[in-house]
Amino acid sequence: MLVSAKEMLEQARDGHYAVGQFNINNLEWTKSILKTAQEMKAPVILGVSEGAGKYMTGFNTVAAMVRAMDKDLGITVPVALHLDHGTYEGCYKCIDAGFTSIMFDGSSYPIDENLAKTTELVKAAAEHGMSLEAEVGSIGGEEDGVIGMGECADPEECKKIADLGITMLAAGIGNIHGKYPENWPGLRFDVLKQVKAATGNIPLVLHGGTGIPADQIKKAISLGVSKINVNTECQLVFAEATRKYIEAGKDLQGKGFDPRKLLADGCTAIQDIVAEKITLFGSANKA
């Protein structure tokens, strides 16, 4: 059931749990995530970066695939199709393609420009019944060419963005994309508390969910995080499971080279990690 992310995130905020955003890269990713969310009766957000959208031939293809799969799999849990770290132009492309949610990542702009572009996109999203995520303070690391130094968000800038009528806010609190280095100092909960105090009831978003210890995830949820993004971890487990399949020579046995068999272990690995995260986030049986 494709919907905007607004209601599911407000319910998560009030219920003190988080909805998982799991990025999709192809049919296998999408199918694995949807089936797991349905089995666990959990709301879910399918994240699509601009790079992944281009890889899948465009946002129109992605939206058509997700809508058809949602119908054919008989999905009844709430599902939001969401642009991840979108550019200003990318947001409009996803609006036209029929996404149900968009993220405008204006964190690289001066705050006044971020505010101006976000204001315009809030109006456009509202006209189409879509939810909108904004960002203040960059997320460290690199994802599909989006590079951030990991600057923590300014609570006052967060308030200015939140007051525009956005649905959710991603605020940098020391989190990064990709694998976390061994010397990573952890999330800045002091900053998270300040952002929460400044923004009030806006559901907060934690990017870079891969590799953050479970105790920090739970504490972040208790302090107002209602959406947590996971991408790298799904990629890692898929690659590991597929590598083991090939190294065991299973692709050389019978028709083991058939992609439906070749990729099956990787898909199972994605389902397992998505189930693990849904349990950790507390969103099972919330749909």
GUDO-159868 format. One record per residue (C-alpha): y, x, z; residue in one letter; residue number from 1. Coordinates in nm, 2 decimals. Each point is the difference from the previous one (the first is absolute). Example, Ala and Ser with C-alpha at 12.3 -4.5 7.8 and 13.67 -1.06 7.14 Angstrom:
      c2      c1      c3  resn  resi
   -0.45    1.23    0.78     A     1
    0.34    0.14   -0.07     S     2
END
This chain:
      c2      c1      c3  resn  resi
    0.00    0.00    0.00     M     1
    0.31    0.19   -0.13     L     2
    0.30   -0.05    0.22     V     3
    0.31    0.19    0.11     S     4
   -0.04    0.23    0.30     A     5
    0.26   -0.18    0.21     K     6
   -0.22   -0.25    0.19     E     7
   -0.29    0.24    0.06     M     8
    0.24    0.27    0.14     L     9
    0.18   -0.24    0.22     E    10
   -0.33   -0.12    0.14     Q    11
   -0.10    0.36    0.05     A    12
    0.32    0.08    0.18     R    13
   -0.04   -0.30    0.23     D    14
   -0.37    0.07    0.06     G    15
    0.05    0.37    0.06     H    16
   -0.23    0.13   -0.27     Y    17
    0.06    0.15   -0.34     A    18
   -0.09   -0.09   -0.36     V    19
   -0.15    0.28   -0.20     G    20
    0.15    0.09   -0.34     Q    21
   -0.27    0.17   -0.21     F    22
    0.11    0.15   -0.32     N    23
   -0.19   -0.08   -0.32     I    24
   -0.07    0.23   -0.29     N    25
   -0.24   -0.19   -0.22     N    26
   -0.25   -0.29    0.00     L    27
   -0.24    0.17    0.24     E    28
    0.27    0.05    0.26     W    29
    0.13   -0.36   -0.03     T    30
   -0.34   -0.16    0.02     K    31
   -0.11    0.21    0.30     S    32
    0.31   -0.08    0.20     I    33
    0.01   -0.37   -0.09     L    34
   -0.37   -0.05    0.09     K    35
    0.04    0.18    0.33     T    36
    0.31   -0.20    0.10     A    37
   -0.18   -0.33   -0.09     Q    38
   -0.31    0.10    0.20     E    39
    0.21    0.10    0.31     M    40
    0.23   -0.31   -0.04     K    41
    0.30    0.23    0.00     A    42
    0.34   -0.03   -0.19     P    43
    0.05    0.30   -0.22     V    44
    0.27    0.16   -0.22     I    45
   -0.10    0.17   -0.32     L    46
    0.25    0.29   -0.06     G    47
    0.07    0.12   -0.35     V    48
    0.21    0.31   -0.05     S    49
    0.19    0.04   -0.32     E    50
   -0.23    0.29   -0.10     G    51
   -0.31   -0.21    0.06     A    52
    0.16   -0.29   -0.19     G    53
    0.06    0.22   -0.30     K    54
   -0.36    0.14    0.02     Y    55
   -0.13   -0.36   -0.02     M    56
    0.21   -0.05   -0.31     T    57
    0.28   -0.19    0.16     G    58
    0.10   -0.25    0.27     F    59
   -0.09   -0.30   -0.22     N    60
   -0.36    0.13   -0.02     T    61
   -0.01    0.06    0.37     V    62
    0.13   -0.35    0.08     A    63
   -0.24   -0.17   -0.24     A    64
   -0.30    0.20    0.13     M    65
    0.08   -0.08    0.37     V    66
    0.06   -0.37   -0.07     R    67
   -0.32   -0.04   -0.20     A    68
   -0.20    0.19    0.25     M    69
    0.14   -0.20    0.29     D    70
   -0.11   -0.31   -0.18     K    71
   -0.34    0.12   -0.12     D    72
   -0.10    0.15    0.34     L    73
    0.11   -0.33    0.18     G    74
    0.24    0.19    0.23     I    75
    0.14   -0.24    0.26     T    76
    0.18    0.25    0.23     V    77
    0.37    0.07   -0.06     P    78
    0.05    0.28   -0.25     V    79
    0.34    0.15   -0.09     A    80
    0.04    0.21   -0.32     L    81
    0.26    0.25    0.10     H    82
    0.19    0.27   -0.18     L    83
   -0.01    0.32    0.20     D    84
    0.30    0.24    0.01     H    85
    0.16   -0.18   -0.29     G    86
    0.30    0.12   -0.19     T    87
    0.29   -0.24   -0.07     Y    88
   -0.13   -0.05   -0.36     E    89
   -0.36   -0.02    0.11     G    90
    0.08   -0.29    0.24     C    91
    0.13   -0.21   -0.29     Y    92
   -0.31    0.08   -0.21     K    93
   -0.22   -0.12    0.28     C    94
    0.20   -0.32    0.05     I    95
   -0.05   -0.07   -0.37     D    96
   -0.37    0.08    0.02     A    97
   -0.06   -0.25    0.27     G    98
   -0.05    0.22    0.31     F    99
    0.04   -0.18    0.33     T   100
    0.17    0.28    0.19     S   101
    0.21    0.31   -0.08     I   102
    0.12    0.31    0.18     M   103
    0.33    0.16   -0.10     F   104
    0.00    0.36    0.12     D   105
    0.37    0.07    0.02     G   106
   -0.04    0.27    0.26     S   107
    0.10    0.28   -0.24     S   108
    0.34   -0.17   -0.07     Y   109
    0.31    0.02    0.22     P   110
   -0.01   -0.29    0.25     I   111
    0.27   -0.20   -0.18     D   112
   -0.19    0.01   -0.33     E   113
   -0.33   -0.08    0.18     N   114
    0.18   -0.30    0.15     L   115
    0.15   -0.12   -0.33     A   116
   -0.32    0.02   -0.19     K   117
   -0.21   -0.15    0.28     T   118
    0.25   -0.29    0.02     T   119
   -0.04   -0.08   -0.37     E   120
   -0.38    0.02    0.02     L   121
   -0.02   -0.22    0.32     V   122
    0.17   -0.27   -0.21     K   123
   -0.23    0.05   -0.30     A   124
   -0.31    0.00    0.22     A   125
    0.10   -0.32    0.18     A   126
    0.06   -0.18   -0.33     E   127
   -0.37    0.07   -0.09     H   128
   -0.14   -0.07    0.35     G   129
   -0.09    0.37    0.05     M   130
    0.00    0.22    0.31     S   131
    0.20    0.32   -0.01     L   132
   -0.04    0.33    0.19     E   133
    0.28    0.25    0.03     A   134
    0.00    0.36    0.13     E   135
    0.23    0.21    0.21     V   136
   -0.09    0.36    0.08     G   137
   -0.25    0.17   -0.24     S   138
   -0.37    0.01    0.04     I   139
   -0.12    0.37    0.00     G   140
   -0.22    0.14   -0.27     G   141
   -0.06   -0.12   -0.36     E   142
   -0.15   -0.31   -0.15     E   143
    0.01   -0.06   -0.37     D   144
    0.30    0.23   -0.04     G   145
    0.19   -0.16    0.29     V   146
    0.08    0.30    0.22     I   147
    0.15   -0.03    0.35     G   148
    0.09    0.26    0.26     M   149
   -0.10   -0.23    0.29     G   150
    0.35   -0.06    0.13     E   151
    0.00   -0.25    0.29     C   152
    0.20   -0.32   -0.06     A   153
    0.34   -0.06    0.15     D   154
   -0.03   -0.32    0.21     P   155
    0.35   -0.12   -0.10     E   156
   -0.08    0.04   -0.37     E   157
   -0.32   -0.20    0.07     C   158
    0.20   -0.28    0.15     K   159
    0.23   -0.01   -0.30     K   160
   -0.30   -0.04   -0.23     I   161
   -0.18   -0.24    0.22     A   162
    0.31   -0.23    0.01     D   163
   -0.02   -0.05   -0.37     L   164
   -0.29   -0.24    0.03     G   165
   -0.29    0.23   -0.09     I   166
   -0.36   -0.10    0.09     T   167
   -0.11    0.33    0.14     M   168
    0.14    0.35    0.07     L   169
   -0.16    0.34   -0.05     A   170
    0.17    0.25    0.23     A   171
   -0.09    0.36    0.00     G   172
   -0.13    0.11    0.35     I   173
   -0.16    0.33   -0.09     G   174
   -0.28   -0.15   -0.21     N   175
   -0.11    0.16   -0.33     I   176
   -0.20   -0.08   -0.31     H   177
   -0.33    0.18   -0.06     G   178
   -0.19    0.21    0.25     K   179
    0.18    0.08    0.32     Y   180
    0.02    0.37    0.08     P   181
   -0.16    0.14    0.32     E   182
    0.33    0.07    0.16     N   183
    0.14   -0.35   -0.06     W   184
    0.19   -0.09    0.32     P   185
   -0.09   -0.37   -0.02     G   186
    0.21   -0.32   -0.05     L   187
    0.35   -0.02    0.15     R   188
   -0.04   -0.30    0.23     F   189
    0.34    0.06    0.14     D   190
    0.15   -0.06   -0.35     V   191
   -0.23   -0.30   -0.05     L   192
    0.12   -0.16    0.32     K   193
    0.36    0.05   -0.10     Q   194
   -0.06   -0.15   -0.35     V   195
   -0.17   -0.30    0.16     K   196
    0.28   -0.05    0.24     A   197
    0.25    0.02   -0.29     A   198
   -0.18   -0.23   -0.24     T   199
   -0.14   -0.27    0.22     G   200
   -0.27   -0.22   -0.15     N   201
   -0.04    0.17   -0.34     I   202
   -0.37    0.11   -0.05     P   203
   -0.01    0.37   -0.02     L   204
   -0.22    0.20   -0.24     V   205
   -0.19    0.33    0.07     L   206
   -0.06    0.20   -0.32     H   207
   -0.25    0.29   -0.01     G   208
   -0.27   -0.18    0.21     G   209
   -0.27    0.25   -0.10     T   210
   -0.07    0.25    0.28     G   211
    0.22   -0.15    0.27     I   212
   -0.21    0.00    0.32     P   213
   -0.12   -0.35    0.11     A   214
    0.19    0.02    0.33     D   215
    0.33    0.06   -0.19     Q   216
   -0.08   -0.28   -0.24     I   217
   -0.05   -0.24    0.29     K   218
    0.32    0.11    0.17     K   219
    0.20   -0.04   -0.32     A   220
   -0.13   -0.36   -0.03     I   221
    0.09   -0.07    0.36     S   222
    0.36    0.12   -0.08     L   223
    0.05   -0.23   -0.30     G   224
   -0.19    0.14   -0.30     V   225
   -0.15   -0.29   -0.18     S   226
   -0.11    0.16   -0.33     K   227
   -0.19    0.33   -0.04     I   228
   -0.06    0.17   -0.34     N   229
   -0.32    0.18   -0.09     V   230
   -0.07    0.17   -0.33     N   231
   -0.11    0.37    0.04     T   232
   -0.29   -0.09    0.22     E   233
   -0.15   -0.23   -0.25     C   234
    0.04    0.27   -0.27     Q   235
   -0.17    0.26    0.22     L   236
   -0.31   -0.21    0.10     V   237
   -0.04   -0.13   -0.36     F   238
    0.00    0.36   -0.13     A   239
   -0.24    0.13    0.27     E   240
   -0.25   -0.28   -0.06     A   241
    0.01    0.04   -0.38     T   242
   -0.04    0.38    0.03     R   243
   -0.30   -0.04    0.22     K   244
   -0.16   -0.24   -0.25     Y   245
    0.05    0.25   -0.29     I   246
   -0.10    0.30    0.21     E   247
   -0.33   -0.18    0.09     A   248
   -0.07   -0.04   -0.37     G   249
   -0.01   -0.37    0.02     K   250
    0.21   -0.03   -0.32     D   251
   -0.29    0.17   -0.18     L   252
   -0.26   -0.24    0.13     Q   253
   -0.08   -0.30   -0.23     G   254
    0.33   -0.17   -0.08     K   255
    0.19    0.16    0.29     G   256
    0.27    0.10   -0.24     F   257
    0.10   -0.37   -0.04     D   258
    0.35   -0.03    0.16     P   259
   -0.12   -0.30    0.20     R   260
   -0.24    0.23    0.17     K   261
    0.20    0.32   -0.01     L   262
    0.29   -0.16    0.18     L   263
   -0.19   -0.23    0.23     A   264
   -0.02    0.25    0.30     D   265
    0.37    0.07   -0.03     G   266
    0.08   -0.38    0.01     C   267
   -0.22   -0.04    0.31     T   268
    0.19    0.29    0.16     A   269
    0.33   -0.18   -0.07     I   270
   -0.13   -0.32    0.14     Q   271
   -0.11    0.18    0.32     D   272
    0.33    0.17    0.05     I   273
    0.20   -0.32   -0.06     V   274
   -0.22   -0.18    0.25     A   275
    0.06    0.28    0.25     E   276
    0.38   -0.03   -0.05     K   277
    0.01   -0.38    0.02     I   278
   -0.19    0.03    0.33     T   279
    0.24    0.27    0.13     L   280
    0.31   -0.20   -0.11     F   281
   -0.13   -0.31    0.17     G   282
    0.03   -0.23   -0.31     S   283
   -0.37   -0.11   -0.02     A   284
   -0.04   -0.37    0.03     N   285
    0.37   -0.06   -0.03     K   286
   -0.01   -0.19   -0.33     A   287
END
